[in-house]
Amino acid sequence: MTTVAAATLLALGVPVAAHAQSNVTLYGSMDAGVAFVNNQGGSANWIAQQGGSQPDRWGLRGVEDLGGGNRAIFLLENGFSTLTGNTIKAGSMFNRQSWVGLQSDKMGTLTIGHMTTFNFDWLGPFSTAYLGMNWYMFHPGNLDELANTSVVQVDNSVRYVTPDYMGFKAGAMLSFGNNTNFANGRKWSVAANYTNGGFKASAVYSNENNRTPNVAALGGATFQGQPVATYAASNVENMGAGVSYGFGPWLLHALYTRVKLQSPGYNDTYQSFDAGVNFATSVPNTITFGAATTNMSGKRWTQVSLGDVYAFSKRTQVYVSGAYQHASGNGAVTAINTISPSSTSNQLVIMSSVHHSF
């Protein structure tokens, strides 16, 4: 166990036992900078912004070697704001993840607790937002759960991932509603992932009961006969597939997601097409470009991004990036991730930030 990790655990009041085959790692990420928004409700705005490339977070990751290729594992992760020091979700310490499990080279990995979804873990890394280091490029309302907004995680969950077999692995996850009506609040998903050299691909299907997606971000006062602020879907089918291919200085990526929202007497489909390219002009410098289009209920949001990332090291980068969105159809308003709508059908956000991981 490292000295820093042991000191941290002692400060938290956690007993620390010496064990040559155990390891606890303290890790995290901090990202902060400034952004310019050309129109928020009719006015331009300069803002301090955080988490533009990765969410601000810190965590403890533990592994104990049990012998024979078997390990006990755990993860505790907290999301916070570098700008304010506050936790992202009030009243929740380890709001991003908290789980414990067993891992076996032969049998795979079983974890239990508060976890992120396969959409976030396996599909999100194919998005322009992730690969272009631009939080504002996640799809409107995050209905496809690619961004971790501290409501993407699921409680009371059991998750299994197979061992890697020639680059292929699969997973399944079940979240219990923890009430006498087993179907109420239940969520389950299956996923597959494949890696071969520079080629990567993933596919995910999730089925969620009684979910409260953020349809308020898409504009309007009501959705499926309910106020947008309190909307709850009786059932949500969330699926998608992504691919990427890296060769030389190039990285190409594409992603499709489809979310079917159902409540009594209503059925709407939200879908996004996302693609982009990264080009390394030198070892430390990368230019990123991406575009996405999302549609639902006669509304469409089309967005593009362009950025430049310079890495001083593997842990520290500076970057400048822009995201532009056009909203069209059926009274649609702009819905750039976490930015309040423009008074027109167009909106531009330009940001410059520093990111450091530890």
Secondary structure as the mmCIF struct_conf table of DSSP 4:
data_model
#
loop_
_struct_conf.conf_type_id
_struct_conf.id
_struct_conf.beg_label_comp_id
_struct_conf.beg_label_asym_id
_struct_conf.beg_label_seq_id
_struct_conf.end_label_comp_id
_struct_conf.end_label_asym_id
_struct_conf.end_label_seq_id
HELX_RH_AL_P HELX_RH_AL_P1 THR A 3 ALA A 11
TURN_TY1_P TURN_TY1_P1 LEU A 12 GLY A 13
TURN_TY1_P TURN_TY1_P2 ALA A 20 GLN A 21
STRN STRN1 SER A 22 GLN A 40
TURN_TY1_P TURN_TY1_P3 GLY A 41 GLY A 42
STRN STRN2 SER A 43 GLN A 50
BEND BEND1 GLY A 52 GLN A 54
STRN STRN3 ARG A 57 GLY A 67
TURN_TY1_P TURN_TY1_P4 GLY A 68 GLY A 69
STRN STRN4 ASN A 70 GLY A 79
STRN STRN5 PHE A 80 PHE A 80
TURN_TY1_P TURN_TY1_P5 THR A 82 THR A 84
STRN STRN6 THR A 87 THR A 87
BEND BEND2 ILE A 88 LYS A 89
TURN_TY1_P TURN_TY1_P6 ALA A 90 GLY A 91
TURN_TY1_P TURN_TY1_P7 MET A 93 PHE A 94
BEND BEND3 ARG A 96 ARG A 96
STRN STRN7 GLN A 97 SER A 104
TURN_TY1_P TURN_TY1_P8 ASP A 105 MET A 107
STRN STRN8 GLY A 108 MET A 115
HELX_RH_AL_P HELX_RH_AL_P2 PHE A 118 PHE A 118
HELX_RH_PI_P HELX_RH_PI_P1 ASN A 119 LEU A 123
HELX_RH_3T_P HELX_RH_3T_P1 GLY A 124 PHE A 126
BEND BEND4 SER A 127 SER A 127
HELX_RH_AL_P HELX_RH_AL_P3 THR A 128 LEU A 131
TURN_TY1_P TURN_TY1_P9 GLY A 132 MET A 133
HELX_RH_3T_P HELX_RH_3T_P2 TRP A 135 MET A 137
BEND BEND5 PHE A 138 PHE A 138
HELX_LH_PP_P HELX_LH_PP_P1 HIS A 139 HIS A 139
HELX_RH_3T_P HELX_RH_3T_P3 PRO A 140 ASN A 142
TURN_TY1_P TURN_TY1_P10 LEU A 143 ASP A 144
BEND BEND6 ALA A 147 ALA A 147
BEND BEND7 SER A 150 VAL A 152
STRN STRN9 VAL A 154 VAL A 161
HELX_LH_PP_P HELX_LH_PP_P2 THR A 162 ASP A 164
STRN STRN10 TYR A 165 TYR A 165
TURN_TY1_P TURN_TY1_P11 MET A 166 GLY A 167
STRN STRN11 PHE A 168 SER A 175
BEND BEND8 ASN A 179 ASN A 181
TURN_TY1_P TURN_TY1_P12 PHE A 182 GLY A 185
STRN STRN12 LYS A 187 ASN A 196
TURN_TY1_P TURN_TY1_P13 GLY A 197 GLY A 198
STRN STRN13 PHE A 199 ARG A 211
HELX_RH_3T_P HELX_RH_3T_P4 VAL A 215 LEU A 218
BEND BEND9 ALA A 221 ALA A 221
STRN STRN14 THR A 222 PHE A 223
TURN_TY1_P TURN_TY1_P14 GLN A 224 GLY A 225
STRN STRN15 GLN A 226 PRO A 227
HELX_RH_3T_P HELX_RH_3T_P5 VAL A 228 THR A 230
STRN STRN16 ALA A 233 PHE A 247
TURN_TY1_P TURN_TY1_P15 GLY A 248 PRO A 249
STRN STRN17 TRP A 250 SER A 263
TURN_TY1_P TURN_TY1_P16 PRO A 264 GLY A 265
STRN STRN18 TYR A 266 ALA A 280
BEND BEND10 THR A 281 PRO A 284
STRN STRN19 ASN A 285 MET A 296
TURN_TY1_P TURN_TY1_P17 SER A 297 GLY A 298
STRN STRN20 LYS A 299 ALA A 311
BEND BEND11 PHE A 312 ARG A 315
STRN STRN21 THR A 316 SER A 328
BEND BEND12 GLY A 329 GLY A 329
TURN_TY1_P TURN_TY1_P18 ASN A 330 GLY A 331
TURN_TY1_P TURN_TY1_P19 ASN A 337 THR A 338
HELX_LH_PP_P HELX_LH_PP_P3 SER A 340 SER A 342
BEND BEND13 SER A 343 SER A 345
STRN STRN22 ASN A 346 SER A 357
#
